[in-house]
Amino acid sequence: MKTALVTGATAGIGAATVRALAGAGWQVVATGRRADRLEALAAAFDGRVHTAAFDVRDADATGAAIEALPEGFRGIDLLVNNAGLALGTKPAQESSLADWRTMIDTNVTALVAITHRLLPTLIERKGGIINLSSVAATYPYTGGNVYGGTKAFVKQFTLGLRSDLHGTGVRVASIEPGMVETEFTLVRTGGNQQASDTLYAGAEPMTAEDIAATVLWIATLPPHLNINSLELMPVSQSFAGFQVARKG
Ligand SMILES: NC(=O)c1ccc[n+]([C@@H]2O[C@H](COP(=O)([O-])OP(=O)(O)OC[C@H]3O[C@@H](n4cnc5c(N)ncnc54)[C@H](OP(=O)(O)O)[C@@H]3O)[C@@H](O)[C@H]2O)c1
């Protein structure tokens, strides 16, 4: 039986990914800060889902949680780097530096640290890494500033890992979704439920289950295949043009 570790499993894409993988017969280590949510998620899977509550930005806590994994869950075959967030919707000149730092610490520094920690096991087991990037990595939009920058890092880090892990058999993929209805917008707007509801209303956004199914598909492809980068959007979403500031 293969074992996956999923970060950010208390909500949205991460929780759906745990359900998809466990439902397909994987063992899963489900992680995130909200222990109660992890416990509720694991309860449905009869011992196949192990929970570990920690803040990914805390390298010591992350290391201790991995060290403390029970024997049957120590051999990680798949790391799903999903924990992440956007904070704020304002243009750079009106944004909070603290918010920028939180995004960099979570989406970049923590992702790099847990990847570094698990690489020896993943190489030993010829495993895989699936990183959650975003369309924001490729297409800039107003208010996307540092969030887009962090996701561009994740996309390029994925390609760099592919290159470095050449010949090891380890697979590395970046998934770059557009609009997915989760708690993402609630977090981004500081808990504004109305803003979240308004964004998704009538838009037929993708669901967390859509992305979880994509994770499962990538994870179960024949071992000679690697998805480098995969961009998905709901049909209702596409591209806006350039903007021009005019004099007078
Ligand atoms: N929703 C979208 O439209 C969309 C589009 C493209 C990419 N993505 C990416 O997909 C990933 C999942 O997002 P989502 O849409 O599922 O959002 P979500 O519903 O808000 O879930 C985010 C998850 O990340 C975890 N997390 C955040 N900060 C953490 C920390 N410091 N330590 C540990 N866990 C932390 C949260 O857990 P706790 O708060 O319990 O710790 C939660 O489980 C993110 O990387 C996001 O950037 C989302």
The ligand as an SDF file (V2000), in Angstrom:
LIG
                    3D

 48 52  0  0  0  0  0  0  0  0999 V2000
   -9.0650   27.9510   -4.5150 N   0  0  0  0  0  0  0  0  0  0  0  0
   -8.4850   28.3780   -5.6050 C   0  0  0  0  0  0  0  0  0  0  0  0
   -9.1080   29.0640   -6.4330 O   0  0  0  0  0  0  0  0  0  0  0  0
   -7.0430   28.0010   -5.8770 C   0  0  0  0  0  0  0  0  0  0  0  0
   -6.5700   28.2290   -7.1800 C   0  0  0  0  0  0  0  0  0  0  0  0
   -5.2470   27.9150   -7.4620 C   0  0  0  0  0  0  0  0  0  0  0  0
   -4.4280   27.3950   -6.4920 C   0  0  0  0  0  0  0  0  0  0  0  0
   -4.9130   27.1930   -5.2210 N   0  0  0  0  0  0  0  0  0  0  0  0
   -3.9780   26.6650   -4.2300 C   0  0  0  0  0  0  0  0  0  0  0  0
   -4.4830   25.4520   -3.7270 O   0  0  0  0  0  0  0  0  0  0  0  0
   -3.9920   25.2390   -2.4030 C   0  0  0  0  0  0  0  0  0  0  0  0
   -5.1580   24.8610   -1.4880 C   0  0  0  0  0  0  0  0  0  0  0  0
   -6.0370   25.9560   -1.4120 O   0  0  0  0  0  0  0  0  0  0  0  0
   -7.6250   25.8250   -1.1660 P   0  0  0  0  0  0  0  0  0  0  0  0
   -8.2730   26.5220   -2.2840 O   0  0  0  0  0  0  0  0  0  0  0  0
   -7.9920   24.4320   -0.8690 O   0  0  0  0  0  0  0  0  0  0  0  0
   -7.7710   26.7840    0.1300 O   0  0  0  0  0  0  0  0  0  0  0  0
   -8.3810   26.5340    1.5910 P   0  0  0  0  0  0  0  0  0  0  0  0
   -9.7260   25.8860    1.4920 O   0  0  0  0  0  0  0  0  0  0  0  0
   -8.2820   27.8450    2.2790 O   0  0  0  0  0  0  0  0  0  0  0  0
   -7.3520   25.4800    2.2490 O   0  0  0  0  0  0  0  0  0  0  0  0
   -6.0390   25.8790    2.5460 C   0  0  0  0  0  0  0  0  0  0  0  0
   -5.3540   24.8300    3.4020 C   0  0  0  0  0  0  0  0  0  0  0  0
   -4.0090   25.2750    3.6640 O   0  0  0  0  0  0  0  0  0  0  0  0
   -3.7520   25.0960    5.0480 C   0  0  0  0  0  0  0  0  0  0  0  0
   -2.7750   26.0540    5.5670 N   0  0  0  0  0  0  0  0  0  0  0  0
   -2.7200   27.3890    5.3650 C   0  0  0  0  0  0  0  0  0  0  0  0
   -1.7140   27.9180    6.0810 N   0  0  0  0  0  0  0  0  0  0  0  0
   -1.1250   26.8940    6.7700 C   0  0  0  0  0  0  0  0  0  0  0  0
   -0.0650   26.7890    7.6990 C   0  0  0  0  0  0  0  0  0  0  0  0
    0.6350   27.8730    8.0740 N   0  0  0  0  0  0  0  0  0  0  0  0
    0.2580   25.5760    8.1970 N   0  0  0  0  0  0  0  0  0  0  0  0
   -0.4260   24.4660    7.8230 C   0  0  0  0  0  0  0  0  0  0  0  0
   -1.4490   24.4970    6.9370 N   0  0  0  0  0  0  0  0  0  0  0  0
   -1.8030   25.7050    6.4300 C   0  0  0  0  0  0  0  0  0  0  0  0
   -5.1140   25.3000    5.7290 C   0  0  0  0  0  0  0  0  0  0  0  0
   -5.1230   24.5920    6.9710 O   0  0  0  0  0  0  0  0  0  0  0  0
   -5.1660   25.2640    8.4320 P   0  0  0  0  0  0  0  0  0  0  0  0
   -5.6860   26.6520    8.2670 O   0  0  0  0  0  0  0  0  0  0  0  0
   -6.0560   24.3580    9.2370 O   0  0  0  0  0  0  0  0  0  0  0  0
   -3.7520   25.2100    8.8810 O   0  0  0  0  0  0  0  0  0  0  0  0
   -6.0520   24.6220    4.7290 C   0  0  0  0  0  0  0  0  0  0  0  0
   -6.1240   23.2460    5.0100 O   0  0  0  0  0  0  0  0  0  0  0  0
   -3.2660   26.5220   -1.9990 C   0  0  0  0  0  0  0  0  0  0  0  0
   -1.8610   26.3360   -2.1640 O   0  0  0  0  0  0  0  0  0  0  0  0
   -3.7840   27.5400   -3.0000 C   0  0  0  0  0  0  0  0  0  0  0  0
   -2.8610   28.5750   -3.2280 O   0  0  0  0  0  0  0  0  0  0  0  0
   -6.2090   27.4870   -4.8940 C   0  0  0  0  0  0  0  0  0  0  0  0
  1  2  1  0
  2  3  2  0
  2  4  1  0
  4  5  1  0
  4 48  2  0
  5  6  2  0
  6  7  1  0
  7  8  2  0
  8  9  1  0
  8 48  1  0
  9 10  1  0
  9 46  1  0
 10 11  1  0
 11 12  1  0
 11 44  1  0
 12 13  1  0
 13 14  1  0
 14 15  2  0
 14 16  1  0
 14 17  1  0
 17 18  1  0
 18 19  2  0
 18 20  1  0
 18 21  1  0
 21 22  1  0
 22 23  1  0
 23 24  1  0
 23 42  1  0
 24 25  1  0
 25 26  1  0
 25 36  1  0
 26 27  1  0
 26 35  1  0
 27 28  2  0
 28 29  1  0
 29 30  1  0
 29 35  2  0
 30 31  1  0
 30 32  2  0
 32 33  1  0
 33 34  2  0
 34 35  1  0
 36 37  1  0
 36 42  1  0
 37 38  1  0
 38 39  2  0
 38 40  1  0
 38 41  1  0
 42 43  1  0
 44 45  1  0
 44 46  1  0
 46 47  1  0
M  CHG  2   8   1  16  -1
M  END
$$$$
